Amino acid sequence: MSIQILKNNKVEDIKGIHLFGASGSNNYMRAALMLEEKQLNWQSHSVNLLKYEQFEPEYLAINPQGSIPTMIHDGIAIYGSENILKYLESIFPNPSFINKEKESEMWEWVESATRTHIETAIGYLYKNKGGRPIRKDMVDTYKKNNPEKLKFMMERGYHMTIEQEQEVENINNAKMLMLDESLSNQDFILGRKISVADIAWLPDPIFLKTIGFNLSPYPNVEKWIKRMQNRPSNNKRTKLPAFKLKVAMFYLKWLSKNKNYIH
Ligand SMILES: N[C@@H](CCC(=O)N[C@@H](CS)C(=O)NCC(=O)O)C(=O)O
């Protein structure tokens, strides 16, 4: 399904849980994983970023940044994967994914998973020449709604210097090292039980590995990914479509050479 539901209904009249996004996005995957871990009934709606559906007025009305994911629950719209995790944990506390002894540390982990999205996952995607170029006629829209992404495209995008590429490697390695160390003598980030921290962090190493990042220096992370993937939440609604993503990277690299796009 697509964002058509937003065009045909008032947001307040949309009942149930609806997640808007795209299956190749690590941010979308974070929210989808939480919904599956909570065993909730939900519908997904695809937002085609290449067609700039994220800037359709109906979508901007529920997410002024024009990003994915966004969730609607019984007429309430929430955007930002971190906010969606917080909301779901508070509205649907059973089963609980709160680590009661380390709750504030847990939310810090959740925040740190999402805060550096552009420098880490996006940085790696563009460093490996597989990110989405921006169509020139959309520059003003980005300026208004998502200036952070535009700044990244102007300063880095497909034309990173060697130093910038090294920076991207370093920041991703630092993130993975932190994760690996936290898992050195326990099954989950904060101990013996899964928590929101694990749900928030899982998509990034999976996404990075799919787009070419070497995870082998981080054996605890690799074991943890397998452990997490043995859970029922690892299903076709939450799986990163690795092959599709790789094909998309080739296409986007080709598209970036088109004169109507900035990259
Ligand atoms: N902090 C946001 C970031 C969301 C985000 O940047 N999503 C990307 C896809 S992974 C997006 O929507 N990009 C839109 C664009 O580049 O136009 C979150 O955690 O949900």
The ligand as an SDF file (V2000), in Angstrom:
LIG
                    3D

 20 19  0  0  0  0  0  0  0  0999 V2000
   15.9740   10.6070   12.6180 N   0  0  0  0  0  0  0  0  0  0  0  0
   15.0940   10.0380   11.6380 C   0  0  0  0  0  0  0  0  0  0  0  0
   15.8350    9.9230   10.3410 C   0  0  0  0  0  0  0  0  0  0  0  0
   14.9520    9.4130    9.2290 C   0  0  0  0  0  0  0  0  0  0  0  0
   15.6470    9.4520    7.8770 C   0  0  0  0  0  0  0  0  0  0  0  0
   16.5330   10.2930    7.6290 O   0  0  0  0  0  0  0  0  0  0  0  0
   15.2140    8.5720    6.9700 N   0  0  0  0  0  0  0  0  0  0  0  0
   15.7220    8.5620    5.6340 C   0  0  0  0  0  0  0  0  0  0  0  0
   15.6620    7.1890    5.0150 C   0  0  0  0  0  0  0  0  0  0  0  0
   16.6770    6.0250    5.8530 S   0  0  0  0  0  0  0  0  0  0  0  0
   14.8180    9.4580    4.7820 C   0  0  0  0  0  0  0  0  0  0  0  0
   13.6420    9.4820    5.0130 O   0  0  0  0  0  0  0  0  0  0  0  0
   15.3720   10.1960    3.8290 N   0  0  0  0  0  0  0  0  0  0  0  0
   14.5750   11.0460    3.0300 C   0  0  0  0  0  0  0  0  0  0  0  0
   15.3610   11.7580    1.9730 C   0  0  0  0  0  0  0  0  0  0  0  0
   16.5660   11.5490    1.8940 O   0  0  0  0  0  0  0  0  0  0  0  0
   14.7430   12.5180    1.2410 O   0  0  0  0  0  0  0  0  0  0  0  0
   14.5990    8.6760   12.1350 C   0  0  0  0  0  0  0  0  0  0  0  0
   15.2560    8.0760   12.9940 O   0  0  0  0  0  0  0  0  0  0  0  0
   13.5260    8.2370   11.7130 O   0  0  0  0  0  0  0  0  0  0  0  0
  1  2  1  0
  2  3  1  0
  2 18  1  0
  3  4  1  0
  4  5  1  0
  5  6  2  0
  5  7  1  0
  7  8  1  0
  8  9  1  0
  8 11  1  0
  9 10  1  0
 11 12  2  0
 11 13  1  0
 13 14  1  0
 14 15  1  0
 15 16  2  0
 15 17  1  0
 18 19  2  0
 18 20  1  0
M  END
$$$$
